Amino acid sequence: MREIIEMQDRTARKTDEHINAAIERLRIYQTYNGSFSYWPNGDRTNRWASTYAGHFMVEARAKGFHVPDDIYRNWLENEKSAVRENIYDPNSSKLLARAYQVYVLAMANEPAMGAMNLLRQNYFDKMPITAKWLLAAAYEMAGSKNVANTIIEGLGTEVINYKEFSGTYGSSLRDQAIILEILTLRKDKERAYPIFRDIAAELSQDQWLSTQTSAYCLLALGKFVKEFVSNEGPLKGEIILPKGTRVKFDTKKSNFTLPITENFGEEVSVELTGKGNAFVTMNWQGVPMVDTVSSMSSNLSLSRTFLTEDGMNLPVSSVKQGETFWCLFSVNNLTEFNIEEVALSQVLPAGWEIENVRLMEEGYPAWSRNYKLGAEEYVDLRDDRANWFMDLRRGQQADFLLKLNAVTVGDFRLTAAEVSAMYNDRFKARVAGRDVSVRER
């Protein structure tokens, strides 16, 4: 990123720390056979996630980051073996996953020519357009540029409009980013630039994006900027602030950042004096003075109830210091189809703490048998929040219990509880936050 973004030393160090931490964290996702699971300490391979993790390692190694050889080699051997497996029920999602495999293996200088030829000869007509671009790029990186050109000849860049719950965790925007990455690899600026412009415009809007879509968009945009924008010469011009103050900028990097600390809500303009094009974005961050998030429901429903240790309703607006109680969440799938990769999250007030019944080797109380517990695939309990992850069958209700202790006297804010499909924002529900207090015992 230093090649295209102007970073302060502190920011650059922090970025490196995050990347190194992510590399090391891969260990807890790697299974016994070298592949990767979707959840920490899992034993079931998630094929797309495994290739995606390998893609990250290949990119990191190319940038000079240390990737432990055992993690990388075990993944690589598994990927080379898995790509030779037969494709049963060749739907578009599985064909895209296989094309992604051969693409990443070619990027790792381990091209799977047999698997590539099988895709081209037996499944090409069934492959979605994004998979065809990935296959063409795999051939190009493997040295078969003529085959790549044959595949791409007449191949468009339009993708279908979709969002997946799981599978490849894809979306139309994610697929556009994949095509942009490949066009950049081929140095085809003429076809790449309109896609670059469209993705940049999408990212600048105030809209929800999944982590998969966001990550691939940033990856593709970064490669485009490095290949085509960084070499256009210095970025020069002036920023005109609300009171007329002009701030000049002249940098060889592809970006310039200016903190604005006053006159919020007023107009700022930018004038370029150098050659080339530029995009302007404004970002801000802060903590709202008042929590105004309201309850809502879209294809999912969510309720939150507080109970005593005996399972009776508890008026949680005021609890005694040292009191133990339970929070019950109930999630319902209101649709007629299955929803995969659903996340339920609750951030706790500072005066409460979680009592981890699994860590304490405690069971749930007898009265909990009245609820539909056990739907979670993975649970992440932290000091200040709880997260559950699950799949929901059509019409399914799932209940979740959290044991809590009131520890600190004072007035606090219990934030909203939220449940949502991780890769499709049309499926979500929320219970509004509320004020709570802990009084002296």
N, C-alpha and C positions, 0 to 999 in steps of 0.2 A: 504493500500500500504506500510505502514511502516514495515509490517511483512516481506515483500519480497524485498523492495527497500531501499537502504541507502539514507536517505534524510537529508539535512541540516535543521535546525530548521526553517529558513525563508521559505524554499520551502515547508516544511510540513504545516506551518501556511497558506501559500498561497493556497495550495491544499484544506485544510479544508474550507477556505473562499469561494473558487469556488464551492465546493460541497454544502455548506450551501446556497449560492446564487442561485444555480440551484434548490434546494428544494423549496425555497421561491418563485422562479419564476414560479413554477408549478401552482400557483394560477391563473395567467392570462390565462392559457390554460384550466382550468377546467370549464366544462359547468354546466348548472343548475342541471343536473341529476347525477353529480359526475364523469362522464367520461371525457376524454380529447380530445380536438380538435387538429388539426395539427398546426393551426396558433393562435397567441395570441388573446384573446377576441373573439374567434370563438364560434359559437353555434351549430356546427355540429360535431358529434362524429366521430373520426377516430379510428377504432377498434384496429388496430395493434399499433398505437401510444399510445392509452390509456393503453393497456396491457404493452407496453414498459415502459411507465412512471411509472406504478405500479411496474414493475420489479425493476426499479431504486430505488423506495421508499423502497421496501422489502430489497434490498441489503444494502441500507443506514441505515435502522433501525438495521439490523443485525450487522453493524459496529459501532453502538452506536451514530449515528447522530440523531439529533432531527428532526423528521418529524411531522409537525402539525397534531394533531389527526383528525381535521375536514377534511383536504385534504385526508388523508389516508383512513379514514372510509367511506367517501362519494364515493371514488373510489372503495373500496372493495365491498360495497353494490351493486354498479352498475355492477361491473365485475361478481359478483355471480348471478345477475339477467340476464345479457347478455349471460352468458355461457349456460343458460337453453333454449335460443331461438332456434327455429328450424333452420336447415341449409338448405337454399334454394340454388339451383344450386351449388351443392357441388364440385366446382373446387379445384384444388390443393392449390391455394392461400388461399381460405377460410378455407380449412381443416387444413392448416398449422397455420393459425391465431387462429382457435379453439383449436388446440393442444397446442399452446403457452399459451392460456388462462388457460387451465387446469394445465399446468406446473407451471405457476406463482402463481396460487391459491394454489396449493399444497405446493409451496415454502413458501407461506404466512400462512401455517397451516390451510387452508380452502379448503381442497380437494373437488372437485365437482365430486363425484363418479358417479352420474347419467349421467353427460355429458361425463365422461371418458368411461363408459360402452357403451354408445350410439356410440361413435367413434369406439370403438373396435368391436362392434357387427355389426354395419350397414355400416361403411364407411372405415374400415381398408384397404381393397384392393385398394381403390381409393386414399389413403393417400400417399403423397410423403415420401421418406425415413426419411427426417428430422422430419416430423410430427410424425412418428412412434417412433423415439427416444425420442421426447418430451413426448409422451403419456406414454411410458415405464417409464421414469423418474418420471412422475406424480404419477404413481402407486407405484413406489418404495418409494417416499417420503410420500405417504399416508399409507404405511405399508403393501402393497400388493406386496411383493418382488417376490413371485412365478409368479404372473401375469406379472410382469416386465420381469422376466427371460424368460417366454414363448414368449413374444413379441420380445425380443432381440435375442432369439435363431435363428441363421441363418441370422440375419439382418446385412447387410454390412454397410460400411461407405463411399462408393462412392456416390457422389452427382452429379446431372446433371449440366452442364455448362450453367449458365444463369445470366442475370441482369434484374431486374424489374425497371420500371419507378416509380411505386407506389405499391399499394397492401400491401405486407409485406416489401417493400423496400429491397428485398433480392438480394443475389448473391451467387454463388457457394462457395466463400470463407466465407461469413457470415454463410452459412449452415454448413460448416466444423467446424466453431467455436462453433456452437450450439452443434454439436455432441461431440466435444472435451470437452465442459463443462460437458456434461452428463456422458461421460466416466470417467472424473475426479471425479464426484459425486459418481460413482460406484467403484472408486479406481481401475480401470482397466488400469494400466499403460502400459501394453503390447500393447493394441490396441490404447491407447491415444498417446503414444510417437511419432509414425510416423506422426500423424496429427499435433501434437505440432510442430514437426520439419518442416513440410511443411508450416504451417502458419507463423512460425517465419521467414522462408526464404522469403515468400511472403512480409511480412512487412518490411524486410530489403532492398527490391528492390526500385528503384526510379520509382514508378508507382502511378497512381491515384487510390484512394480508397474512397468510399462514407463514410459519417459519421457513418451510420448504420453498415457497414462492419468493419470499424476501431474500433468502440466502442466494438462490440461483440468479435472481435479478441483479443483485449486487456483484456477484461473481462475473456475470456476463458484461455488465456495464464497466466494471473495472478493467477487464481485458480489452474492451473496445477503446476505452480512453487511453490506455497504455499504448495500444497499437496505432491509433489514428489521431488522437488529440494531443498527446504529449509531445509529438514531433512537429506540431504546427507553429511553434515559436512561442514567445512569451505571451502570457495573458496580461493584457494592459487595459487600463481604463480608469474610471472614477465612479465612486459611489456617492450619490447626493443624498444627504441625510435630511430629515424633516425641516430643520431650521436653515437649510441651505449650505451647511458645511460640506465641503467636498473632500473625500478621502481618495487619494490616488493609490493604485495598485499596479505592480509590475513584477510578475513572477514567472519563472520557468516551469513551475509546477502547473498542474491542470486545474488547480482550485485556489481560491483566496477566501479567507474567513475573516469577518469583522464582527466583533461583539457590539451589540447595540443595547445600551443600558437606560435609555430614556425615550420619551415621546412615543410610547407604545401605541399602536393603532393608527399611526399616521403614515403617510406615503414615503417610501424610499425608492429611488430610481438608480439605474446602473447605465453608464455609457461606456461602450467599448471603443478603444482607439487602436487596438491591435487587429490582426486578421483572424479569421475563423469565427466560430459560433460559441455561445456560452449559455448555460442554464443558471437561473437564479432561484435559490430556495431559501426560505426563512424558517428557522426552527426555534422553538422556545420550550422551556421546561419549568416546572414549579409544582407546588402543592396547593390545591384549592383551599381557600379559606373556609368554604362551606361544602359539605358533602351533599350534592344535589342529585345523585344517581337514584333513579326510581326503579320500582319493580317492573318486570316485563316478562313476556313469554312468547317464544316463536318456535313451534314444533316440539319444544320440550317444556316441561313445567318443573318448578322447584319450590319446595317448602322447607322452612327451618323452624324447628321447635326445640325448646329447652326443657329438660326434665330433671327431676331430683334423682338421688341415688335409688329411690324406690320406684322410679318410672312415672312419677306424677308431674303434671305441668308445673313449670317454675316461672314466676315473673322475674325475668332476668334483668330488668331495668335496675334492680338494686339487690346485690348479693353480699353476704358477709365474707370478710377476709377469712381464708382458710376453708371456705365451703367448697365441696366437690359436687359437680353436676355434669350432666350430659347434654350434648347438642346432637339433635337428630335431623338429618337431611333426607328428604325424599325426592327422588328424581323420576319423572315419567316421560317415556317416549310417546308422544301424542300422534305419531304418524303410523302409516301402514307398511313401513319397511324398516329394515335394520339400519342402525346408525353406529358406525364404528369410530373408535378413537375419540371418546367423549371425556372431557376433563371437568371435574368439580373442584372449586377452589374457595377457601375461606381464609382471610387474614384476620388475626385475632387482636383484640384490644391489648394495650401494653400491660394492663393490670391482670390479665389472665395468662395461664400457661397450660400447655398440653400435657396430659399424663398418658404416656405411650403404653397401652395395655399389652401390646405385643412384646415390647422390650421388657416389661415387668413380668411377662409370662402370666398375665391375668386373662381370664375369660370375660366375655360379656355377661351382664347380669341375666338372671332367669327371665325377666320380663321382656328381654330383647327378642325372645323367640317369636313374638308377635309381628316382627318386622322382617322384611325381605333383605337380609344382610348377605354379604359375601359375593357381590357382583363385581367387585373391583379386581382388575388385572394387576394393578400396581398402586401402592400407596406411598406418598412422600410426606412425612411429617417433619416439620422444622420447628425452630424455636417460636416463630411468630405466625405460622400458617400451616394449613393442611391441604393436601391435594390428593384426590382420588382419580384414577383413570380406568375406564371401562368401555365395553361395547354394550349396546342396548338393542335387544330384539324389538320388533314392532309391538307397540302396546305395553312394553315391559315397565314395571316399577322396580326401582332399586333404592334401598335404604342404606344409610351410612351413619355410624355412631362415632362421636368424638368425646372422650373423657377430658374434663377441664377442671382446673383449680383457680379460685380467686386468690391472688397472692399480694397485690399491691393496692392500698387504699387510694381512692381518687375517682375522678370522673373521666370517662374514656369514650371513644367512638368505635363501635363495632361496624366495620365496613360491610358493603354488600357481599353476599354470597353469589357466586356465578357458576353456571354449568353451560358448557358449549361443546359442539363438535370442533375438534382441533383444526380441521382442514376445510370447514364450511361454516361461515358465520350466519347462515340462515337458520341454524339449529342451535338455539340458546335460550336461557332463562336466567332471571336474576331476582333476588330478594333484596330490597333496599336496606341500607344501613340504619343504625339506630344508636341513640345515646344509652350508655350503661354506666353503672357506678359500682364501686366496691367500698362498702362501709366497714368501719372497725368492728371487730367481733365483740 
